[in-house]
Amino acid sequence: MLTMAQIQYIKYLRDKKDKSIMEIAETVDLNWRTANQSLPSSLRKTPFPRSLTRIPSIL
């Protein structure tokens, strides 16, 4: 579990220093998923949109 100081530092690195999630994870010595989850959704990068069409299955 992260302390409030760690969460605030992660937000600072992402917002003010414009660091990537991987750079933040290495700096704070956390897994990138943990660093990403501690950010509010407005600071997270949006994932690639999924395709709206499905690949037809060949039977």
Stockholm file with secondary structure:
# STOCKHOLM 1.0

chainA/1-59         MLTMAQIQYIKYLRDKKDKSIMEIAETVDLNWRTANQSLPSSLRKTPFPRSLTRIPSIL
#=GR chainA/1-59 SS CCCHHHHHHHHHHHHTSCCCHHHHHHHHTCCHHHHHHTSCTTTSCCCCCCCSSCCCCCC
#=GC SS_cons        CCCHHHHHHHHHHHHTSCCCHHHHHHHHTCCHHHHHHTSCTTTSCCCCCCCSSCCCCCC
//
